């Protein structure tokens, strides 16, 4: 047995890492697709809320909250996309 461990076991572990790394781009693409759907859903939700014809303080507050929610959703979608990009960078380091 070598100083660093069983060569066959090390090869098996390395192969497992390569297999996992090879799947990262697909997972990252799915994550980016999810982020796009989140943004689309938020935009549709905001658009529906803007068509409301209410005239009151509550209606104004509702529409302001829609805008805040949209900003939060965009931020979260950007974080998801950033995480997907980080996965791809990590994959490159493995390979």
C-alpha positions as a Markdown table, in Angstrom:
| # | Residue | x | y | z |
|---|---|---|---|---|
| 1 | Unk | 0.0 | 0.0 | 0.0 |
| 2 | Unk | 1.3 | 3.4 | -0.9 |
| 3 | Unk | 1.9 | 6.2 | 1.6 |
| 4 | Unk | -1.3 | 8.0 | 0.4 |
| 5 | Unk | -3.6 | 5.0 | 0.4 |
| 6 | Unk | -4.7 | 2.2 | -1.8 |
| 7 | Unk | -4.2 | 3.3 | -5.4 |
| 8 | Unk | -7.3 | 1.4 | -6.6 |
| 9 | Unk | -9.4 | 3.1 | -4.0 |
| 10 | Unk | -7.9 | 6.5 | -4.9 |
| 11 | Unk | -8.7 | 5.8 | -8.5 |
| 12 | Unk | -12.3 | 4.9 | -7.6 |
| 13 | Unk | -12.7 | 8.1 | -5.6 |
| 14 | Unk | -11.3 | 10.2 | -8.4 |
| 15 | Unk | -13.6 | 8.6 | -10.9 |
| 16 | Unk | -16.5 | 9.4 | -8.6 |
| 17 | Unk | -15.5 | 13.0 | -8.4 |
| 18 | Unk | -15.1 | 13.2 | -12.2 |
| 19 | Unk | -18.6 | 11.7 | -12.6 |
| 20 | Unk | -20.1 | 14.2 | -10.2 |
| 21 | Unk | -18.3 | 17.1 | -11.8 |
| 22 | Unk | -19.5 | 16.1 | -15.3 |
| 23 | Unk | -23.1 | 16.4 | -14.0 |
| 24 | Unk | -22.6 | 19.9 | -12.7 |
| 25 | Unk | -23.3 | 21.8 | -16.0 |
| 26 | Unk | -26.7 | 20.1 | -16.3 |
| 27 | Unk | -27.6 | 20.9 | -12.7 |
| 28 | Unk | -26.5 | 24.5 | -13.2 |
| 29 | Unk | -28.6 | 24.8 | -16.4 |
| 30 | Unk | -31.6 | 23.5 | -14.5 |
| 31 | Unk | -30.9 | 26.0 | -11.7 |
| 32 | Unk | -30.7 | 28.9 | -14.2 |
| 33 | Unk | -34.0 | 27.7 | -15.8 |
| 34 | Unk | -35.6 | 27.7 | -12.3 |
| 35 | Unk | -34.4 | 31.2 | -11.7 |
| 36 | Unk | -35.8 | 32.4 | -15.0 |
| 37 | Unk | -39.2 | 30.8 | -14.1 |
| 38 | Unk | -39.1 | 32.6 | -10.8 |
| 39 | Unk | -38.5 | 35.9 | -12.5 |
| 40 | Unk | -41.3 | 35.2 | -15.1 |
| 41 | Unk | -43.8 | 34.2 | -12.3 |
| 42 | Unk | -42.9 | 37.3 | -10.3 |
| 43 | Unk | -43.4 | 39.6 | -13.4 |
| 44 | Unk | -46.7 | 38.0 | -14.2 |
| 45 | Unk | -47.8 | 38.4 | -10.5 |
| 46 | Unk | -46.8 | 42.0 | -10.5 |
| 47 | Unk | -48.5 | 42.7 | -13.8 |
| 48 | Unk | -51.8 | 41.1 | -12.5 |
| 49 | Unk | -51.6 | 43.3 | -9.4 |
| 50 | Unk | -51.0 | 46.4 | -11.5 |
| 51 | Unk | -54.2 | 45.8 | -13.4 |
| 52 | Unk | -56.3 | 46.0 | -10.2 |
| 53 | Unk | -58.5 | 49.0 | -10.4 |
| 54 | Unk | -58.9 | 49.6 | -6.7 |
| 55 | Unk | -58.6 | 53.1 | -5.4 |
| 56 | Unk | -57.7 | 53.2 | -1.7 |
| 57 | Unk | -54.7 | 53.3 | 0.6 |
| 58 | Unk | -54.8 | 49.5 | 0.8 |
| 59 | Unk | -54.6 | 49.2 | -3.0 |
| 60 | Unk | -51.6 | 51.6 | -3.1 |
| 61 | Unk | -49.9 | 49.6 | -0.3 |
| 62 | Unk | -50.6 | 46.4 | -2.2 |
| 63 | Unk | -49.0 | 47.7 | -5.3 |
| 64 | Unk | -46.0 | 49.0 | -3.4 |
| 65 | Unk | -45.6 | 45.5 | -1.8 |
| 66 | Unk | -45.8 | 43.9 | -5.2 |
| 67 | Unk | -42.9 | 46.1 | -6.3 |
| 68 | Unk | -40.9 | 45.2 | -3.2 |
| 69 | Unk | -41.6 | 41.5 | -3.7 |
| 70 | Unk | -40.5 | 41.8 | -7.3 |
| 71 | Unk | -37.2 | 43.4 | -6.3 |
| 72 | Unk | -36.7 | 40.6 | -3.7 |
| 73 | Unk | -37.5 | 37.9 | -6.2 |
| 74 | Unk | -35.0 | 39.3 | -8.7 |
| 75 | Unk | -32.4 | 39.4 | -6.0 |
| 76 | Unk | -33.0 | 35.8 | -5.0 |
| 77 | Unk | -33.0 | 34.7 | -8.7 |
| 78 | Unk | -29.7 | 36.4 | -9.1 |
| 79 | Unk | -28.3 | 34.6 | -6.1 |
| 80 | Unk | -29.5 | 31.3 | -7.6 |
| 81 | Unk | -27.8 | 32.1 | -10.9 |
| 82 | Unk | -24.7 | 33.1 | -9.0 |
| 83 | Unk | -24.7 | 29.7 | -7.2 |
| 84 | Unk | -25.1 | 27.9 | -10.5 |
| 85 | Unk | -22.2 | 29.8 | -12.0 |
| 86 | Unk | -20.1 | 28.9 | -8.9 |
| 87 | Unk | -20.9 | 25.3 | -9.4 |
| 88 | Unk | -19.5 | 25.4 | -12.9 |
| 89 | Unk | -16.3 | 27.1 | -11.7 |
| 90 | Unk | -16.0 | 24.5 | -9.0 |
| 91 | Unk | -16.4 | 21.8 | -11.6 |
| 92 | Unk | -13.5 | 23.2 | -13.7 |
| 93 | Unk | -11.3 | 23.0 | -10.6 |
| 94 | Unk | -12.1 | 19.3 | -10.2 |
| 95 | Unk | -11.4 | 18.5 | -13.8 |
